[in-house]
Amino acid sequence: MMRAAVCVRAGGPEVLEIRKVPIPAVRAGWSLIEVKAAGLNRSELRTRQGHSPSVTFPRILGIECVGVVRESTDSRLPAGTTVAAVMGEMGRAFDGGYAEYAVLPNELLMPLTTTLPWEVLAALPESYLTAQGSLDALGIASGDRLLIRGGTSSVGMAAAAIAAAAGVETAATTRQETKAAALRTDHTFVDDGRSLAGAVRALWPDGPDHILDLVGASTAHGSLALVRRGGTVCISGSLSGWLIPDFEPIAAIPSGTKLTSFHSKDTAGNAQALQHIVEQVEAGTHRPTIDRTFPLTAIAAAHRHMESDQATGKVVIIP
C-alpha cells in the first residue's frame, strides 16, 4: 500500500484526501516510479476545481514528478535510475505524481544523471522546459529586449534566468509590489492594470522585441499592442484563464506583429533538454526559485497557498 492525495470530486482544496491505496501494478509499456518530489502547477488547481472536462474523479493529480525507477518494462530504465516525468496526460487520463508511487508510460520517463536535491530537481521539468520552449518559439537572441508578464510564476522566473544567460535584456511584471524584489531581471514593473504600457514605453519607446505572456487571456490584447511593431508575443500561460474574450485577430494583431504559443505538452519525454537544464543548474548558471515545500499530507494547504497567489516561484511536495 502507499499514501496518495486523491481528488475525490471537483471543489476546493478539501477535496484532496490523503488515502492509503494499493501501489499500482506495472504493465507492458509502463514503469513503477518511487516519487521523491513533485512540483505543483496551476493546471492542477483548475482540474481540482472541475475545469478539465476530460478528467473523471476520483483521480490522483500531478502533471510532473521526479523519482527513482523501481520496476520497469523498458531496458533503458533499469531499477535505480533517476527519472523525471511531465505532462502526457499525467494526473488527467491516468494517476499522476501526488503519491508515493506512480506507474507511468515509459515514453514519458526522462532518465537523468544529477546530484541535485530532490526538491530542486522537482522544480525544473515543467517550469524550465516550458520556459525554454517558449523562448525558442519567440526566437530570442543576444541583445534582444524581452518582457515577461507573470514574472513571479515558476515559468516566468525560469524564463528570466534562461534569457539573462543568453544575453537578453529582460523585464518582468508582477501584480504584487511585495514580490517585485524577488524578480531577478534587469527591469521590474508592478502591473496595476492601468500604467504598465506607459512604464514600458518609457524604458523602451518602440516596445519590447518579444513578450512572453504567462497571464494569458486577460492580457493578450495589451501585449499585442505593447510589443514593438513586427515583434512577437508568445502566450504560454493561463494564469487568468483559458479563453480570450471578444478576440478579433485582424483588429487585435498589428500588421507584421506575430502571435504564437508554446504547448507545455511538447516538453514530454525531452530528456536531452532537461539534462542540459540540470547541468546548468548544477553549474550555477540557473538558480531555481523554490517558494515552499510541503509534505504530501499537507497537499490541501499547498493548494490553498498556490490558489491565494502567495507563491513566488515553485511549490514542491515531498511524499
Disulfide bonds with the S-S distance in Angstrom:
none
